[in-house]
Amino acid sequence: MASVQPLHRREGVNLVQLEADISSIRSGSSVASIALPDYVEHTAGVTRVGALSAEAVIRDYESAAKEIEAMGTELIDAAQKCEALTAQVHDAIAFMRETAAGYREEGRKIFKRIEECALFTEDVRKTCEQVKRRMAEVSVGESPRPELAELEPETEGA
């Protein structure tokens, strides 16, 4: 258990010296030079010790309040950065949608070209089969069919 030593009250406490001691401990200038916040004022008749204690407490509270406000400022800055980033994300999403739409359009064009080529190829294949049949019929000595006669060149004066 800790030992308790009684404090002997000394007569004639030098408050000026006490204030000087407090000032020397704090980094910066004297306690008197630190202005009180405008939302408090000393009550008439308060003792010097009471006034200094109240000032110390209010300064700690004011310091904490300023730090809280500073955190709020940092939070506002972070929110503004988030808003800017969100705008960039929306721009990126819009670009991606445009790119996807472009790919779909290009795919549609290629799809249509392939089908057109397939139809054309089928027409060429049918035409080639018709030509082969006609050639086979002519080489065997049969007379050409009437529908094929249109395709044969007319010979004049032969």
C-alpha angles and dihedrals in degrees: 000000000000119000118242117216117200115239114232112218112232119207118236103030106197104229092185089057090046090053090047090051091050091048092051091052094051117072110241131027133331125305091247091061092059104089120226117241112264093241093071135051134178118267115240113260098019114145120250092247091050091048093049092047091049091048092051092051095046091048090054090049092046091049090052091047091052090050089051090050089049089054087051090053090050089049091052090050090050090049091051090051089049090050090051091048090047090053089051090049090052089050090049091049091050090050091049091050091049090048092049091049089050091051091049091050092048090047090051091052093049091046090053092047092051092050091047089050090049091052091046091048090051090051090049090049092051092047091050090051090051092049091049091051092050091048090050092049093049094047092052090056100249120137114258117260116255094247089054093049089076090061095051118088115247115244115215121208097353 
